[in-house]
Amino acid sequence: MNTDNYLNIKTFLLPNVTLIAVSKTKPIHAILNLYNTGERNFGENRVQELIEKYEYLPKDIHWHLIGHLQTNKVKFIAPFVHLIHSVDSFKLLEEINKQAGKNKRIINCLLQIYIAKEDTKFGFSFEEAEQLMYSEELKNLTNIKIVGLMGMATNTEKTEQIRAEFKSLAAFFNKHKNFQFSIFNLQFLSMGMSSDYQIAIEEGSNMIRVGSLIFGER
């Protein structure tokens, strides 16, 4: 773990920006080292790995599921997950709502928006997300709360392309952030990772997901 990098990132961040330390593939002791510096937000992208780490690590950690989530695996994380970043279909939202109800919880979610020029990424289009936000079906899901949006830029060295993709998501976020009802309140714009978090923050991100700069390359 690179403690200096972690502290430098924390120093760079504005008070309103939340850092998610992406701990996927990293061992328990590395997470504990960061936990002992005061970090409480950790991100995992595989359900099985997340469950195993949850069992071993302190229970005041806020676990973020940041990877693609299959509906048949929601039940395993529903009892404890803090925030699901990667909601990319209404079907998945329905399942999260169902499992949250079984656990007598309300699970916070981010809608994943597809902004990259890559086929490997998931997410709603802007049009699909807008239709969902204003749909009657969404209002029936009383055990979830949509608290923000998430997007991943194209994996490229073209900074202007990255900036344009982040800018498009920020504009969409700002367009809809004042639309609120009981289960819908956009607070978080989650965009930016190790390679592009500074651009993301410049374009309005208030939640970044950083792994390799903190824990080293995988």
Secondary structure, DSSP 8 states (H G I E B T S, - for coil): --HHHHHHHHHHS-TT-EEEEE-TT--HHHHHHHHTTT--EEEES-HHHHHHHHHHS-TT-EEEE-S---GGGHHHHTTT-SEEEEE--HHHHHHHHHHHHHTT--EEEEEEE--SS-TT---B-HHHHHHHHT-HHHHT-TTEEEEEEEE---SSS-HHHHHHHHHHHHHHHHHHTT--BTTEEEEEEE---TTTHHHHHHTT-SEEEE-HHHH---
